[in-house]
């Protein structure tokens, strides 16, 4: 019985040291997309990101797609950012946690834009895109649309002076690179 008790304590103390060391180790870190300061984010040229994204204009929408054969919205953003060395989650529901939130007025080209799904009353992420430009009149973004009218990788705008579906669905702007 004493041997079992001694063995228990040796194993217990060993695990405590292992867990304490792992919890305080620099080798274990949270994913870079959860970095609230962008300290670990790679420097990226927004123009190169958008140039890459624009090469895919007209690519068809494909549910679950994340390749040039076909993209869904989050597959498109995931693919474009990944090709620039930026790691973000695969799904729009999780992409809202990538990088840091930026006020709409401060949106810049290359930022991630997050919307609700088609039901704007349900205020949870369901659609994403990449900001192309922001002017006093409108914000333009590129995304993979599942609509029958504008299917696939397209540009869309959110005018300042007009109530649009995308304006109603807007949730956040996320900056995911320096």
C-alpha positions in Angstrom: 0.0 0.0 0.0 2.8 2.4 0.8 4.4 1.7 -2.6 1.1 2.6 -4.4 0.8 5.8 -2.3 4.4 6.8 -3.1 4.0 6.0 -6.7 0.8 8.1 -6.8 2.6 11.1 -5.4 5.6 10.8 -7.7 3.3 10.7 -10.7 1.1 13.5 -9.4 4.1 15.8 -8.7 5.6 15.0 -12.1 2.4 15.9 -13.9 2.2 19.1 -11.9 5.7 20.1 -13.1 4.9 19.2 -16.6 1.6 21.1 -16.7 3.1 24.1 -14.9 6.1 24.2 -17.3 3.8 23.9 -20.3 1.5 26.7 -19.1 4.5 29.0 -18.6 6.4 28.0 -21.7 7.0 30.4 -24.6 6.8 27.4 -27.0 3.0 27.1 -26.5 1.0 30.1 -27.7 -2.4 30.9 -28.8 -3.1 31.0 -32.5 -1.9 34.2 -34.2 -5.5 35.0 -35.3 -6.4 35.5 -31.7 -3.6 38.1 -31.2 -5.4 41.2 -29.9 -2.4 43.4 -30.6 -1.2 42.2 -34.0 2.3 42.0 -32.5 2.8 38.5 -34.1 0.9 39.3 -37.3 3.0 39.3 -40.5 3.5 42.6 -42.3 1.5 42.3 -45.5 1.0 44.7 -48.4 -2.7 45.1 -48.9 -2.2 45.8 -52.6 -0.6 42.4 -53.1 -3.4 40.7 -51.1 -6.1 42.5 -53.2 -4.2 41.8 -56.5 -4.2 38.1 -55.5 -7.9 38.2 -54.5 -8.9 39.9 -57.8 -7.3 37.2 -59.9 -10.2 35.0 -58.7 -13.0 37.4 -59.9 -15.7 35.2 -61.6 -14.7 32.0 -59.8 -17.9 30.2 -59.0 -19.4 29.9 -55.5 -19.1 26.4 -54.1 -20.4 25.6 -50.6 -17.4 24.4 -48.5 -15.0 25.4 -51.3 -11.6 26.8 -50.5 -9.7 26.5 -53.8 -9.7 28.3 -57.2 -12.1 25.6 -58.4 -14.8 27.2 -56.2 -15.0 29.1 -53.0 -17.6 29.8 -50.3 -17.2 33.2 -48.6 -15.0 32.1 -45.7 -13.0 29.7 -47.9 -12.2 32.6 -50.2 -10.9 34.9 -47.3 -9.1 32.0 -45.7 -7.4 31.1 -49.0 -6.4 34.7 -49.9 -5.0 35.5 -46.4 -3.3 32.2 -46.2 -1.5 32.8 -49.5 -0.1 36.0 -47.9 1.1 34.2 -44.8 -1.8 35.2 -42.6 -3.5 32.4 -40.6 -7.2 32.9 -39.9 -9.9 30.4 -39.0 -11.7 28.6 -41.9 -15.3 29.5 -40.9 -17.0 32.9 -40.9 -18.3 32.1 -37.4 -14.7 32.0 -36.2 -13.2 34.6 -38.5 -14.9 37.2 -36.4 -12.3 36.4 -33.8 -9.3 37.0 -36.1 -7.1 40.0 -35.4 -8.5 43.1 -33.8 -11.8 44.9 -34.3 -11.6 48.2 -36.1 -14.3 50.9 -36.2 -16.1 50.9 -39.6 -15.0 54.5 -40.2 -11.3 53.3 -40.0 -11.6 50.4 -42.4 -8.7 50.0 -44.8 -8.1 47.9 -47.9 -7.2 44.4 -46.9 -9.3 44.4 -43.7 -11.7 41.5 -43.1 -15.4 42.5 -43.2 -17.9 40.4 -41.3 -21.7 40.2 -41.9 -24.6 38.2 -40.6 -25.9 35.3 -42.6 -28.9 36.1 -44.9 -31.1 36.7 -41.8 -29.8 40.0 -40.6 -32.0 39.8 -37.5 -29.9 36.9 -36.3 -26.8 38.9 -35.2 -24.1 36.2 -35.6 -21.4 35.8 -38.3 -22.5 34.2 -41.5 -20.7 36.0 -44.3 -17.2 37.5 -44.9 -15.2 39.5 -47.4 -12.1 41.6 -47.9 -12.3 45.4 -47.9 -11.1 46.8 -51.3 -11.6 50.5 -50.7 -13.2 52.9 -48.3 -14.3 56.4 -49.3 -16.6 58.9 -47.7 -19.4 57.7 -50.1 -19.0 53.9 -49.9 -17.1 50.8 -48.8 -16.2 48.3 -51.5 -15.4 44.7 -50.7 -14.6 41.5 -52.6 -16.2 38.2 -51.6 -17.7 35.0 -52.7 -21.5 35.5 -53.2 -24.0 32.7 -53.2 -26.8 34.9 -54.7 -28.3 33.8 -58.0 -27.8 37.3 -59.4 -24.1 37.8 -58.6 -22.8 34.3 -58.0 -19.1 33.7 -57.2 -16.2 36.1 -56.5 -17.6 39.6 -57.0 -17.3 43.2 -55.8 -20.0 44.7 -53.7 -20.5 48.1 -52.1 -22.1 49.5 -49.1 -23.1 53.1 -49.8 -23.1 55.6 -46.9 -26.4 57.3 -47.8 -28.5 54.3 -48.7 -29.9 51.4 -46.7 -28.8 48.2 -48.3 -28.9 44.5 -47.4 -25.2 44.5 -46.7 -25.5 47.5 -44.5 -28.2 45.8 -42.4 -26.1 42.7 -42.2 -22.8 44.4 -41.2 -21.2 43.2 -38.0 -17.5 44.1 -37.8 -14.3 45.1 -39.5 -11.3 43.0 -38.4 -7.6 43.9 -39.0 -5.6 40.7 -39.4 -2.2 42.1 -40.4 0.1 45.0 -39.8 
